[in-house]
Amino acid sequence: MTHKRCTLLIVEDNSAFRQRIIHKYLTRCRVVELPKADHFTEVLNSERFHGILMDYELPGGRGDTLVTSARSSGFQGAIAGISSSEYLNRKLLQAGADAAVEKRHAYQLPGAIRYALSIAEQRIGGRECDFPE
């Protein structure tokens, strides 16, 4: 069975970092960018996302609050935290993220996304998208 390519929402305020990870690791995914916390719920509900990449410190809010909001609204897809410190990533995990990577270790992001998608597959009961190797 062929699965469709992954659609990811990346919530990250640092434009240079966002573009770097998109061009380095996410070129075969469909990516929607959100540079601040404002309108998160509206964007999340605007289409079907397989996963979210979430920063912690954002203009207009905190990543852990957004993760909690996504989970309480029924989002069962993958959530991977990508923040500046292990402490902030722990807060994202405690809020309901499936995996987390420190920004300085962004090279680990593809593995974290694959892991988060596998956790989401268990929640949903099946595979929904192909994340490139």
N, C-alpha and C positions, 0 to 999 in steps of 0.2 A: 504494500500500500504506500502510495506517495503522499507525503504530508506537505502542506504549504509552508512557504518560508515564514520565519518568525517575524511577528510585529511587536516591536518593543517601544515602550515609552521611557525616555531618559529624562529624569528630573535632576538637572545639574545647572548651577548658575555660572560656572566658569566656562565661557564659550570656547577658549583655546583647548581646555582639557576635554570638553564634550566633543569637539571636532576631531581631536587626536584619537580618542577611543572609537569614535564612529568609523573613521577612515582606516584605522589599524585593525579593529576587531569585528566590526559590525557591517562591513560592506555588503554582505549577502543577506542582510536583514532589512526589513522595512522599519525605519526609525522615525518616531515623532519626538520632537524636542520640546521640553518645557523648562525655561530658565529660572522659574521661580514658583513658589508654592501657590500663588494666586491661580485660580481656575483649575486646580488639580482635579477635583471631582468632576467638573464639567468635561475636561479633556478625557479623563479615564472612562467616562460614560459615553463619550462620543463615538467610540468604535471598539472593536474586540482586540484587546492586547493579550499576547501570550505571556508577556513579562514586563516588569518595570525595573529600571536601574535607578536607585534612589540615593541621592546625596543626603547628608544630615543637615548641614547649615545652609539654609536657603533664604533669599529675600521673601518675606511674607509668611514664614513658617518654618517648622522643623520636620525633618524627614520621618522621625518616629511617629509624629502625629499623623502624617500623611499615610504611613504604612498601616497604622491602626484604623484610620478612616477607610482605606481601601479594603482591608480585611472585614471590617464590620459592615461594609456595604455589599459584601458577598464576592469580592474579587478572589478567585481561587488560583489565578495564574502565578507564575514565578515572580518573586521579588528578590533582587540582589542589591545589597547596600554597597555603596562605594563612597567612603568618606575618608577624611584626612587622618583618622586615628583609630586604633583598635577599640578604644573606649566608646567612641561614637558609633562604630559598627556594632558593638555589643548592644547598644541602645536600639539600633535598627532591628537586630535579631530578636531582642526581647519584645519588640512591638509587632513582630510577625514576619520579618524578612526570612527567606530561606537560606541565604548565603550572604557573605560580605567579604570585601576586599579593600585593603587600604589603598588610597590613590597612588602612593609611592610603589605599590606592587601591582599596578594596573595590568601588567603582563599576565597575571593570574585570572583576569576577568573572564576570558572564554570558559575556563574550567568552572568558575563560580556560576556562570550563567547556565552551563550544561547541568551542573548539580541542582541548581534552583529549578530548572525545567523538569528534572527527574522527580523532584519532590512534588511539584505541581501535577505531574502525570499521575502520581499515586493518589493525590487528592481528587483529581478529576476522573480518574479511572481510564486513562488512555493517553496516547501521544497525540499532540495537536499540531506540532510544527517541527521542522527540521532546523536545528541550529548547526551551522557549518563547523566541521572539524578544524 
